[in-house]
C-alpha cells in the first residue's frame, strides 16, 4: 500500500470532497506527522517543535468545531504498532466529528479557523484525512 502525506488538499480534492453526497454526521480521522522544528512563514518561533505548533492549532480548533456543531472525539500520540508494517509511524491520531460536510466546509472557511491554520501549517510535515461514517 502506498500513501502520500499532504498538508492541504488540492483544489480538485477539496471540490470533490465538499460536493459529495450529504449523508449526515461523519468523523474525520487525521493521521498526523510533525516537522521536527516548527516552520512559521514569518520566521517566528524558531525554537518551537512541530508538535508544539500543532498543539496550538489543536487548542484553537476545538472552539471552531463547537461553533459548527462538531467536536473533537479523540486525540492521542502514536506509541507503537501492533499489527502491519509501515516505513514510519505517524506521530498523532485525531478524530473530529462533524454534523455534515457543509458544517466542515463552514468551519474551514471561517475567519476564526483561518486565523489558527498558521500553527497547523508550521507544525505539520503531512497528514492523511480519512472520512468515516458510523455503522
RAZI-V979055 format. One record per residue. RES is the residue in three letters. SS is DSSP state (H for helix, E for strand, L for the rest). PSI is psi in radians with two decimals (NA if undefined). BURIAL is 1 if it has 16 or more other C-alpha atoms within 10 Angstrom, else 0. Layout:
BEGIN
RES/SS/PSI/BURIAL  RES/SS/PSI/BURIAL
END
This chain:
BEGIN
UNK/L/2.20/0  UNK/L/2.62/0  UNK/L/2.77/0  UNK/L/2.06/0  UNK/L/2.42/0  UNK/E/2.82/0  UNK/L/-0.69/1  UNK/L/2.58/0  UNK/L/2.66/0  UNK/L/2.81/0  UNK/H/-0.64/0  UNK/H/-0.73/0  UNK/H/-0.79/0  UNK/H/-0.77/0  UNK/H/-0.80/0  UNK/H/-0.74/0  UNK/H/-0.92/0  UNK/H/-0.24/0  UNK/L/0.07/0  UNK/L/2.92/0  UNK/L/2.32/0  UNK/L/1.97/0  UNK/L/0.57/0  UNK/L/-2.79/0  UNK/L/2.58/0  UNK/E/2.76/1  UNK/E/2.44/1  UNK/E/2.06/1  UNK/E/2.15/1  UNK/E/2.05/1  UNK/E/2.01/1  UNK/E/2.38/1  UNK/E/2.21/1  UNK/E/2.67/1  UNK/L/2.66/1  UNK/L/-0.82/0  UNK/E/2.46/1  UNK/L/2.54/1  UNK/L/1.42/1  UNK/L/2.46/1  UNK/L/-0.56/0  UNK/L/0.07/0  UNK/L/0.07/0  UNK/L/2.91/0  UNK/L/0.86/0  UNK/L/-0.31/0  UNK/L/0.01/0  UNK/L/2.45/1  UNK/E/2.83/1  UNK/H/-0.71/1  UNK/H/-0.79/1  UNK/H/-0.70/1  UNK/H/-0.78/1  UNK/H/-0.64/1  UNK/H/-0.52/0  UNK/H/-0.77/1  UNK/H/-0.80/1  UNK/H/-0.67/1  UNK/H/-0.73/0  UNK/H/-0.58/1  UNK/H/-0.39/1  UNK/H/-0.72/0  UNK/H/-0.64/1  UNK/H/-0.73/1  UNK/H/-0.84/1  UNK/H/-0.63/0  UNK/H/-0.50/0  UNK/L/0.20/1  UNK/L/0.24/0  UNK/L/-3.09/1  UNK/E/2.73/1  UNK/E/2.02/1  UNK/E/-0.60/0  UNK/E/2.47/0  UNK/E/2.27/0  UNK/E/2.63/0  UNK/E/2.44/0  UNK/L/2.27/0  UNK/L/-0.70/0  UNK/L/3.04/0  UNK/L/2.24/0  UNK/L/-0.65/0  UNK/L/2.45/0  UNK/L/-3.08/0  UNK/L/2.40/0  UNK/L/2.67/0  UNK/L/-0.65/0  UNK/L/2.32/0  UNK/L/2.67/0  UNK/L/2.88/1  UNK/L/-0.53/1  UNK/E/2.66/1  UNK/E/2.31/1  UNK/E/2.38/1  UNK/E/2.13/1  UNK/E/2.41/1  UNK/E/2.39/1  UNK/E/2.54/1  UNK/L/-0.37/1  UNK/L/2.94/1  UNK/H/-0.70/1  UNK/H/-0.68/0  UNK/H/-0.72/1  UNK/H/-0.76/1  UNK/H/-0.76/0  UNK/H/-0.76/1  UNK/H/-0.89/1  UNK/H/-0.33/0  UNK/H/-0.14/0  UNK/L/2.63/0  UNK/H/-0.58/0  UNK/H/-0.76/0  UNK/H/-0.79/1  UNK/H/-0.57/0  UNK/H/-0.45/0  UNK/H/-0.14/1  UNK/H/-0.35/1  UNK/H/-0.59/1  UNK/H/-0.69/1  UNK/H/-0.86/1  UNK/H/-0.64/1  UNK/H/-0.55/1  UNK/H/-0.49/1  UNK/E/2.31/1  UNK/E/-0.50/1  UNK/E/2.98/1  UNK/E/2.87/1  UNK/E/2.38/1  UNK/E/2.15/1  UNK/E/2.02/0  UNK/E/2.33/0  UNK/E/2.71/0  UNK/L/2.45/0  UNK/L/2.62/0  UNK/L/NA/0
END
